[in-house]
């Protein structure tokens, strides 16, 4: 159970870091256009 909680914690951190890297690489306006 503790292993599962730790895995969820690390996976959420990794996904958040990936999102931050994507925001840093691409301009926010282009990201907004792609979302539309």
Backbone as XML, in Angstrom:
<?xml version="1.0"?>
<chain id="A" units="angstrom">
  <residue number="1" name="UNK">
    <atom name="N" x="0.837" y="-1.208" z="0.000"/>
    <atom name="CA" x="0.000" y="0.000" z="0.000"/>
    <atom name="C" x="0.871" y="1.258" z="0.000"/>
  </residue>
  <residue number="2" name="UNK">
    <atom name="N" x="1.935" y="1.223" z="0.806"/>
    <atom name="CA" x="2.848" y="2.366" z="0.850"/>
    <atom name="C" x="3.563" y="2.532" z="-0.492"/>
  </residue>
  <residue number="3" name="UNK">
    <atom name="N" x="3.882" y="1.388" z="-1.133"/>
    <atom name="CA" x="4.553" y="1.437" z="-2.430"/>
    <atom name="C" x="3.654" y="2.091" z="-3.474"/>
  </residue>
  <residue number="4" name="UNK">
    <atom name="N" x="2.362" y="1.778" z="-3.414"/>
    <atom name="CA" x="1.408" y="2.348" z="-4.361"/>
    <atom name="C" x="1.295" y="3.859" z="-4.160"/>
  </residue>
  <residue number="5" name="UNK">
    <atom name="N" x="1.251" y="4.300" z="-2.916"/>
    <atom name="CA" x="1.162" y="5.729" z="-2.624"/>
    <atom name="C" x="2.421" y="6.453" z="-3.101"/>
  </residue>
  <residue number="6" name="UNK">
    <atom name="N" x="3.564" y="5.829" z="-2.888"/>
    <atom name="CA" x="4.831" y="6.413" z="-3.324"/>
    <atom name="C" x="4.866" y="6.503" z="-4.850"/>
  </residue>
  <residue number="7" name="UNK">
    <atom name="N" x="4.389" y="5.465" z="-5.527"/>
    <atom name="CA" x="4.368" y="5.451" z="-6.995"/>
    <atom name="C" x="3.457" y="6.557" z="-7.532"/>
  </residue>
  <residue number="8" name="UNK">
    <atom name="N" x="2.286" y="6.732" z="-6.920"/>
    <atom name="CA" x="1.372" y="7.791" z="-7.354"/>
    <atom name="C" x="1.997" y="9.159" z="-7.126"/>
  </residue>
  <residue number="9" name="UNK">
    <atom name="N" x="2.704" y="9.309" z="-6.010"/>
    <atom name="CA" x="3.351" y="10.578" z="-5.691"/>
    <atom name="C" x="4.410" y="10.929" z="-6.725"/>
  </residue>
  <residue number="10" name="UNK">
    <atom name="N" x="5.277" y="9.965" z="-7.047"/>
    <atom name="CA" x="6.342" y="10.217" z="-8.010"/>
    <atom name="C" x="5.806" y="10.402" z="-9.427"/>
  </residue>
  <residue number="11" name="UNK">
    <atom name="N" x="4.786" y="9.669" z="-9.792"/>
    <atom name="CA" x="4.233" y="9.799" z="-11.142"/>
    <atom name="C" x="3.561" y="11.163" z="-11.318"/>
  </residue>
  <residue number="12" name="UNK">
    <atom name="N" x="2.921" y="11.658" z="-10.265"/>
    <atom name="CA" x="2.293" y="12.982" z="-10.360"/>
    <atom name="C" x="3.358" y="14.070" z="-10.477"/>
  </residue>
  <residue number="13" name="UNK">
    <atom name="N" x="4.465" y="13.911" z="-9.748"/>
    <atom name="CA" x="5.562" y="14.875" z="-9.835"/>
    <atom name="C" x="6.183" y="14.847" z="-11.226"/>
  </residue>
  <residue number="14" name="UNK">
    <atom name="N" x="6.387" y="13.646" z="-11.781"/>
    <atom name="CA" x="6.984" y="13.538" z="-13.115"/>
    <atom name="C" x="6.077" y="14.132" z="-14.180"/>
  </residue>
  <residue number="15" name="UNK">
    <atom name="N" x="4.778" y="13.916" z="-14.072"/>
    <atom name="CA" x="3.855" y="14.470" z="-15.059"/>
    <atom name="C" x="3.814" y="15.998" z="-14.955"/>
  </residue>
  <residue number="16" name="UNK">
    <atom name="N" x="3.910" y="16.509" z="-13.728"/>
    <atom name="CA" x="3.924" y="17.963" z="-13.544"/>
    <atom name="C" x="5.206" y="18.563" z="-14.120"/>
  </residue>
  <residue number="17" name="UNK">
    <atom name="N" x="6.343" y="17.893" z="-13.924"/>
    <atom name="CA" x="7.608" y="18.372" z="-14.480"/>
    <atom name="C" x="7.572" y="18.347" z="-16.003"/>
  </residue>
  <residue number="18" name="UNK">
    <atom name="N" x="6.972" y="17.317" z="-16.565"/>
    <atom name="CA" x="6.856" y="17.226" z="-18.023"/>
    <atom name="C" x="5.995" y="18.372" z="-18.560"/>
  </residue>
  <residue number="19" name="UNK">
    <atom name="N" x="4.925" y="18.690" z="-17.845"/>
    <atom name="CA" x="4.051" y="19.798" z="-18.240"/>
    <atom name="C" x="4.802" y="21.122" z="-18.189"/>
  </residue>
  <residue number="20" name="UNK">
    <atom name="N" x="5.631" y="21.322" z="-17.150"/>
    <atom name="CA" x="6.419" y="22.548" z="-17.015"/>
    <atom name="C" x="7.440" y="22.654" z="-18.147"/>
  </residue>
  <residue number="21" name="UNK">
    <atom name="N" x="8.070" y="21.533" z="-18.495"/>
    <atom name="CA" x="9.049" y="21.527" z="-19.589"/>
    <atom name="C" x="8.366" y="21.868" z="-20.914"/>
  </residue>
  <residue number="22" name="UNK">
    <atom name="N" x="7.174" y="21.326" z="-21.131"/>
    <atom name="CA" x="6.444" y="21.629" z="-22.360"/>
    <atom name="C" x="6.065" y="23.108" z="-22.416"/>
  </residue>
  <residue number="23" name="UNK">
    <atom name="N" x="5.677" y="23.671" z="-21.279"/>
    <atom name="CA" x="5.338" y="25.094" z="-21.250"/>
    <atom name="C" x="6.571" y="25.944" z="-21.505"/>
  </residue>
  <residue number="24" name="UNK">
    <atom name="N" x="7.723" y="25.488" z="-21.040"/>
    <atom name="CA" x="8.954" y="26.246" z="-21.243"/>
    <atom name="C" x="9.415" y="26.169" z="-22.699"/>
  </residue>
  <residue number="25" name="UNK">
    <atom name="N" x="9.189" y="25.023" z="-23.342"/>
    <atom name="CA" x="9.662" y="24.833" z="-24.714"/>
    <atom name="C" x="8.773" y="25.551" z="-25.718"/>
  </residue>
  <residue number="26" name="UNK">
    <atom name="N" x="7.466" y="25.498" z="-25.519"/>
    <atom name="CA" x="6.542" y="26.091" z="-26.477"/>
    <atom name="C" x="5.995" y="27.407" z="-25.945"/>
  </residue>
  <residue number="27" name="UNK">
    <atom name="N" x="5.814" y="28.386" z="-26.815"/>
    <atom name="CA" x="5.158" y="29.631" z="-26.394"/>
    <atom name="C" x="3.724" y="29.346" z="-25.942"/>
  </residue>
  <residue number="28" name="UNK">
    <atom name="N" x="3.274" y="30.126" z="-24.971"/>
    <atom name="CA" x="1.947" y="29.888" z="-24.403"/>
    <atom name="C" x="0.849" y="30.165" z="-25.427"/>
  </residue>
  <residue number="29" name="UNK">
    <atom name="N" x="1.083" y="31.107" z="-26.340"/>
    <atom name="CA" x="0.067" y="31.417" z="-27.341"/>
    <atom name="C" x="-0.157" y="30.230" z="-28.271"/>
  </residue>
  <residue number="30" name="UNK">
    <atom name="N" x="0.934" y="29.578" z="-28.689"/>
    <atom name="CA" x="0.809" y="28.407" z="-29.560"/>
    <atom name="C" x="0.080" y="27.283" z="-28.832"/>
  </residue>
  <residue number="31" name="UNK">
    <atom name="N" x="0.371" y="27.126" z="-27.538"/>
    <atom name="CA" x="-0.287" y="26.090" z="-26.751"/>
    <atom name="C" x="-1.794" y="26.367" z="-26.674"/>
  </residue>
  <residue number="32" name="UNK">
    <atom name="N" x="-2.137" y="27.654" z="-26.541"/>
    <atom name="CA" x="-3.555" y="28.029" z="-26.470"/>
    <atom name="C" x="-4.253" y="27.748" z="-27.797"/>
  </residue>
  <residue number="33" name="UNK">
    <atom name="N" x="-3.556" y="28.024" z="-28.897"/>
    <atom name="CA" x="-4.130" y="27.765" z="-30.222"/>
    <atom name="C" x="-4.318" y="26.257" z="-30.429"/>
  </residue>
  <residue number="34" name="UNK">
    <atom name="N" x="-3.332" y="25.464" z="-29.994"/>
    <atom name="CA" x="-3.444" y="24.009" z="-30.138"/>
    <atom name="C" x="-4.601" y="23.467" z="-29.297"/>
  </residue>
  <residue number="35" name="UNK">
    <atom name="N" x="-4.843" y="24.077" z="-28.139"/>
    <atom name="CA" x="-5.940" y="23.627" z="-27.284"/>
    <atom name="C" x="-7.282" y="23.892" z="-27.964"/>
  </residue>
  <residue number="36" name="UNK">
    <atom name="N" x="-7.363" y="24.985" z="-28.735"/>
    <atom name="CA" x="-8.595" y="25.279" z="-29.463"/>
    <atom name="C" x="-8.727" y="24.322" z="-30.641"/>
  </residue>
</chain>
